[in-house]
Amino acid sequence: MYLLISADCVFFGSPYDAATTFRMGARFGPSAVRRVSQTIAFNYSPYFEKDYSKMKIYDAGDALGNPFNILTAMNQTYLYTKKLWNTSKKVVAIGGDHTLSWSFLAAARDQNGGKPVPIIHFDAHLDTGDEYLGSKLSHGTALGRAGAGGCI
């Protein structure tokens, strides 16, 4: 389902893990974040000294990602993200497999007039490899592809 109303910020899930290695389960990340967030109050943040009660912040559900075809999953995620950018000032993706990061960043770049967007990345590895286990498209190469594609 696409969010068609104006928002200050939209969150969406990307429950995909078809390109992970070693341990599957990243697809459960969005639902785990939602479950934990039900115990948190979002009206005020003492860390940022900001009142969020008047902001329009929505959960746009999950983006579809075909687990049998990585290129199809990337395109589905890109189109979903692009649609959300049409109605929101900020879009936050909750993953999932890092492979689809390239799709999120491409949509953000396109929303930003084709200019690269900044990113802060926390992970055990950089995800900037050229190839991982013989594949150019994997969780370990997503940010490398995003950089080469002018996204970051």
C-alpha contacts under 8 A as a table, 3 or more apart, distances in Angstrom:
res1	aa1	res2	aa2	distance
1	M	60	A	7.09
1	M	61	G	6.88
2	Y	60	A	6.54
2	Y	80	Y	7.32
2	Y	83	K	7.18
2	Y	84	L	7.03
3	L	60	A	5.72
3	L	84	L	6.46
3	L	87	T	7.56
4	L	84	L	7.75
4	L	87	T	6.40
5	I	87	T	6.19
6	S	56	K	7.87
6	S	87	T	4.80
6	S	88	S	5.85
7	A	10	V	6.63
7	A	55	M	7.83
7	A	56	K	4.98
7	A	57	I	6.09
7	A	58	Y	7.15
7	A	87	T	6.20
7	A	88	S	4.67
7	A	89	K	6.71
8	D	55	M	6.13
8	D	56	K	5.16
8	D	57	I	5.89
8	D	88	S	5.54
8	D	89	K	5.15
8	D	90	K	6.30
9	C	56	K	6.63
9	C	57	I	4.85
9	C	58	Y	6.58
9	C	88	S	5.65
9	C	89	K	5.87
9	C	90	K	4.55
9	C	91	V	5.76
9	C	92	V	7.52
10	V	57	I	5.71
10	V	58	Y	4.90
10	V	59	D	5.82
10	V	60	A	6.44
10	V	84	L	7.32
10	V	88	S	6.34
10	V	90	K	6.29
10	V	91	V	4.93
10	V	92	V	6.20
11	F	57	I	7.75
11	F	58	Y	6.21
11	F	59	D	4.82
11	F	60	A	6.00
11	F	61	G	7.78
11	F	91	V	5.92
11	F	92	V	4.71
11	F	93	A	5.89
11	F	94	I	7.17
12	F	30	P	7.89
12	F	59	D	5.70
12	F	60	A	5.03
12	F	61	G	5.26
12	F	62	D	5.48
12	F	63	A	6.99
12	F	91	V	7.82
12	F	92	V	6.46
12	F	93	A	5.21
12	F	94	I	6.10
13	G	30	P	4.98
13	G	31	S	7.79
13	G	60	A	7.84
13	G	61	G	6.06
13	G	62	D	4.30
13	G	63	A	6.14
13	G	93	A	5.81
13	G	94	I	4.76
13	G	95	G	6.00
13	G	96	G	7.69
14	S	27	R	7.15
14	S	30	P	6.66
14	S	62	D	5.70
14	S	63	A	5.45
14	S	64	L	7.39
14	S	65	G	7.45
14	S	77	T	7.68
14	S	93	A	6.67
14	S	94	I	5.91
14	S	95	G	4.78
14	S	96	G	5.35
14	S	97	D	7.88
15	P	26	A	6.87
15	P	27	R	3.80
15	P	28	F	6.12
15	P	29	G	6.71
15	P	30	P	6.20
15	P	62	D	6.89
15	P	63	A	7.47
15	P	64	L	7.91
15	P	65	G	7.48
15	P	95	G	5.99
15	P	96	G	4.99
15	P	97	D	7.61
16	Y	26	A	6.56
16	Y	27	R	4.51
16	Y	65	G	6.22
16	Y	67	P	7.03
16	Y	95	G	7.21
16	Y	96	G	5.03
16	Y	97	D	5.50
17	D	20	T	5.43
17	D	24	M	6.33
17	D	25	G	6.59
17	D	26	A	5.34
17	D	27	R	5.24
17	D	67	P	7.60
17	D	96	G	6.00
17	D	97	D	4.71
18	A	24	M	7.86
18	A	67	P	5.41
18	A	68	F	7.47
18	A	70	I	7.67
18	A	97	D	7.50
19	A	70	I	7.56
19	A	97	D	6.85
19	A	99	T	6.71
19	A	138	S	5.56
19	A	139	H	6.29
20	T	23	R	7.04
20	T	24	M	6.35
20	T	26	A	7.99
20	T	97	D	6.25
20	T	138	S	7.11
20	T	139	H	6.03
21	T	24	M	6.97
24	M	27	R	7.83
25	G	28	F	5.67
25	G	29	G	7.60
26	A	29	G	5.35
26	A	95	G	6.86
26	A	96	G	4.56
26	A	97	D	5.68
27	R	30	P	7.11
27	R	95	G	6.99
27	R	96	G	4.94
27	R	97	D	7.01
28	F	31	S	5.60
28	F	32	A	6.20
28	F	96	G	7.20
29	G	32	A	5.12
29	G	33	V	6.21
29	G	94	I	7.15
29	G	95	G	5.71
29	G	96	G	5.74
30	P	33	V	5.19
30	P	34	R	6.27
30	P	62	D	7.98
30	P	94	I	5.52
30	P	95	G	5.87
30	P	96	G	7.04
31	S	34	R	5.06
31	S	35	R	6.09
32	A	35	R	5.07
32	A	36	V	6.26
33	V	36	V	5.30
33	V	37	S	6.00
33	V	94	I	7.93
34	R	37	S	5.08
34	R	38	Q	6.51
35	R	38	Q	5.62
35	R	39	T	7.88
36	V	39	T	5.92
36	V	40	I	7.51
37	S	40	I	5.22
38	Q	41	A	7.95
41	A	44	Y	7.34
42	F	45	S	7.06
42	F	52	Y	6.71
42	F	53	S	7.44
43	N	51	D	5.89
43	N	52	Y	4.83
43	N	53	S	4.55
44	Y	49	E	7.28
44	Y	50	K	5.81
44	Y	51	D	4.48
44	Y	52	Y	5.57
44	Y	53	S	7.00
45	S	48	F	5.52
45	S	49	E	5.58
45	S	50	K	5.50
45	S	51	D	6.61
45	S	52	Y	7.61
46	P	49	E	4.81
46	P	50	K	7.07
51	D	54	K	7.49
52	Y	55	M	5.33
63	A	76	Q	7.29
63	A	77	T	5.80
63	A	80	Y	6.16
64	L	73	A	7.14
64	L	76	Q	6.28
64	L	77	T	6.63
65	G	72	T	7.30
65	G	73	A	4.09
65	G	74	M	7.06
65	G	76	Q	6.13
65	G	77	T	6.44
66	N	69	N	5.74
66	N	70	I	6.89
66	N	72	T	6.21
66	N	73	A	4.68
66	N	76	Q	7.92
67	P	70	I	6.78
67	P	73	A	6.93
69	N	72	T	5.39
69	N	73	A	6.26
70	I	73	A	4.97
70	I	74	M	6.09
70	I	137	L	7.97
71	L	74	M	5.07
71	L	75	N	6.23
72	T	75	N	5.13
72	T	76	Q	6.07
73	A	76	Q	5.08
73	A	77	T	6.11
73	A	100	L	7.84
74	M	77	T	5.20
74	M	78	Y	6.06
74	M	100	L	5.84
74	M	102	W	7.90
74	M	103	S	5.66
75	N	78	Y	4.98
75	N	79	L	6.13
75	N	103	S	7.11
76	Q	79	L	5.31
76	Q	80	Y	6.18
77	T	80	Y	5.10
77	T	81	T	6.06
77	T	100	L	7.21
77	T	103	S	6.14
77	T	104	F	7.13
78	Y	81	T	5.22
78	Y	82	K	6.03
78	Y	103	S	4.72
78	Y	104	F	5.98
78	Y	106	A	7.08
78	Y	107	A	5.81
79	L	82	K	5.04
79	L	83	K	6.15
79	L	107	A	7.69
80	Y	83	K	5.24
80	Y	84	L	6.44
81	T	84	L	5.12
81	T	85	W	6.34
81	T	91	V	7.62
81	T	104	F	6.29
81	T	107	A	6.14
82	K	85	W	5.14
82	K	86	N	6.70
82	K	107	A	5.18
82	K	108	A	7.53
82	K	111	Q	7.45
83	K	86	N	5.35
83	K	87	T	7.45
84	L	87	T	5.66
84	L	88	S	6.20
84	L	91	V	6.96
85	W	88	S	5.19
85	W	89	K	6.90
85	W	90	K	7.18
85	W	91	V	6.50
85	W	107	A	7.92
85	W	108	A	7.71
85	W	111	Q	6.82
88	S	91	V	6.63
93	A	104	F	7.35
95	G	98	H	7.22
96	G	100	L	7.99
97	D	100	L	6.44
97	D	101	S	7.96
97	D	139	H	6.26
98	H	101	S	5.26
98	H	127	D	7.87
98	H	138	S	7.66
98	H	139	H	4.66
98	H	140	G	7.54
98	H	142	A	6.53
99	T	102	W	6.59
99	T	137	L	6.79
99	T	138	S	5.14
99	T	139	H	4.20
99	T	140	G	7.38
99	T	141	T	7.26
99	T	142	A	5.05
100	L	103	S	5.20
100	L	104	F	6.70
100	L	139	H	7.89
100	L	142	A	7.11
101	S	104	F	5.16
101	S	105	L	6.13
101	S	142	A	6.19
101	S	143	L	7.13
101	S	146	A	7.96
102	W	105	L	5.14
102	W	106	A	6.02
102	W	142	A	5.45
102	W	143	L	6.38
102	W	145	R	6.76
102	W	146	A	5.06
102	W	151	C	7.83
103	S	106	A	5.13
103	S	107	A	6.33
104	F	107	A	5.30
104	F	108	A	6.30
105	L	108	A	4.95
105	L	109	R	6.03
105	L	117	V	7.43
105	L	146	A	6.82
105	L	151	C	5.67
105	L	152	I	7.35
106	A	109	R	5.03
106	A	110	D	6.15
106	A	146	A	7.15
106	A	149	G	7.86
106	A	151	C	5.47
107	A	110	D	5.12
107	A	111	Q	6.15
108	A	111	Q	5.00
108	A	112	N	6.10
108	A	117	V	6.89
108	A	151	C	7.68
109	R	112	N	4.91
109	R	113	G	6.63
109	R	114	G	5.08
109	R	115	K	5.50
109	R	116	P	5.36
109	R	117	V	5.90
109	R	150	G	7.80
109	R	151	C	5.32
109	R	152	I	7.79
110	D	113	G	5.41
110	D	114	G	4.65
110	D	115	K	7.25
111	Q	114	G	7.01
112	N	115	K	5.64
112	N	116	P	7.48
112	N	117	V	7.40
114	G	151	C	7.95
115	K	150	G	7.28
115	K	151	C	7.09
116	P	150	G	5.65
116	P	151	C	4.47
116	P	152	I	4.47
117	V	151	C	6.11
117	V	152	I	4.98
118	P	152	I	5.86
119	I	152	I	6.95
121	H	126	L	7.80
123	D	126	L	6.60
125	H	140	G	7.66
126	L	129	G	7.72
126	L	140	G	7.31
126	L	143	L	7.58
127	D	139	H	6.41
127	D	140	G	4.02
127	D	141	T	4.87
127	D	142	A	5.75
127	D	143	L	5.35
127	D	144	G	6.57
128	T	140	G	6.32
128	T	141	T	4.90
128	T	142	A	6.47
128	T	143	L	4.95
128	T	144	G	3.88
128	T	145	R	7.39
129	G	132	Y	6.85
129	G	140	G	5.90
129	G	141	T	4.61
129	G	142	A	7.94
129	G	143	L	7.99
129	G	144	G	5.87
130	D	136	K	6.20
130	D	141	T	5.76
130	D	144	G	6.41
130	D	145	R	7.65
131	E	134	G	5.87
131	E	135	S	5.30
131	E	136	K	4.58
131	E	137	L	7.37
131	E	138	S	7.83
131	E	140	G	7.67
131	E	141	T	6.22
132	Y	135	S	5.25
132	Y	136	K	6.54
132	Y	137	L	7.85
132	Y	138	S	6.64
132	Y	140	G	6.30
132	Y	141	T	6.86
135	S	138	S	6.47
136	K	141	T	6.53
137	L	141	T	6.10
137	L	142	A	6.69
138	S	141	T	5.35
138	S	142	A	6.24
139	H	142	A	5.74
140	G	143	L	7.83
141	T	144	G	5.22
141	T	145	R	6.22
142	A	145	R	5.20
142	A	146	A	6.17
143	L	146	A	4.77
143	L	147	G	6.00
144	G	147	G	5.15
144	G	148	A	6.22
145	R	148	A	5.07
145	R	149	G	5.99
146	A	149	G	4.98
146	A	150	G	6.37
146	A	151	C	5.11
146	A	152	I	6.26
147	G	150	G	5.28
147	G	151	C	5.64
147	G	152	I	5.11
148	A	151	C	7.59
